[in-house]
Amino acid sequence: MGKPLSEMTLEELWQPFPIQLSEHKADWAVWYREERDKLMHLLGENIARIDHIGATSVDGLIDIEDLRQ
């Protein structure tokens, strides 16, 4: 078994959890709500908070093309 996530460096974390930039997709809000509801059902009161995060989770917040230049 490998290191606990809490002991991994950012470089080590990027291997199993790579950062991927893409344009905003309106479906993400729907997918987030579906996944949140599944997790809330499974974990119930054992979960304090679930958030949809990331600059591209908000339409128009950043322009991916600007970042690629």
C-alpha positions in Angstrom: 0.0 0.0 0.0 1.3 3.5 -0.8 1.5 6.7 1.2 -1.7 8.2 2.7 -3.0 11.1 0.6 -2.2 13.5 3.5 1.5 12.7 3.2 1.8 13.0 -0.6 3.5 15.9 -2.3 1.6 17.8 -5.0 3.6 16.0 -7.7 2.6 12.7 -6.2 -1.0 13.7 -6.0 -1.1 14.8 -9.6 -0.4 11.2 -10.7 -3.7 9.7 -9.5 -5.6 13.0 -9.6 -4.4 15.0 -12.7 -5.5 18.5 -13.3 -7.4 18.9 -16.5 -8.5 22.2 -17.9 -11.5 22.4 -20.3 -14.2 24.8 -21.2 -17.3 25.2 -19.0 -20.0 22.6 -19.7 -23.6 23.4 -18.5 -24.1 19.7 -17.7 -21.6 19.9 -14.9 -24.1 21.5 -12.6 -26.5 18.7 -13.2 -23.8 16.0 -12.8 -22.6 17.7 -9.6 -26.2 17.6 -8.1 -26.6 14.0 -9.1 -23.3 12.9 -7.5 -23.9 15.1 -4.4 -27.3 13.5 -3.9 -25.9 10.0 -4.2 -23.1 10.8 -1.7 -25.6 12.4 0.7 -27.8 9.3 0.5 -24.9 6.9 1.1 -23.1 8.9 3.8 -26.0 10.7 5.4 -25.1 12.7 8.5 -21.5 11.4 8.3 -20.7 14.1 5.7 -20.5 17.8 6.6 -20.2 19.4 3.2 -19.9 18.8 -0.6 -18.8 21.5 -3.0 -18.5 21.8 -6.8 -15.2 23.7 -7.2 -12.9 24.8 -10.0 -12.6 27.9 -12.1 -14.4 26.2 -15.0 -17.4 25.2 -12.8 -18.6 28.8 -13.3 -19.5 29.8 -16.9 -17.4 32.8 -18.0 -15.1 32.9 -15.0 -12.0 32.2 -17.0 -11.2 31.8 -20.6 -9.3 28.5 -21.2 -7.9 29.8 -24.5 -6.1 32.6 -22.6 -4.5 30.0 -20.4 -3.3 28.0 -23.3 -1.3 30.9 -24.9 
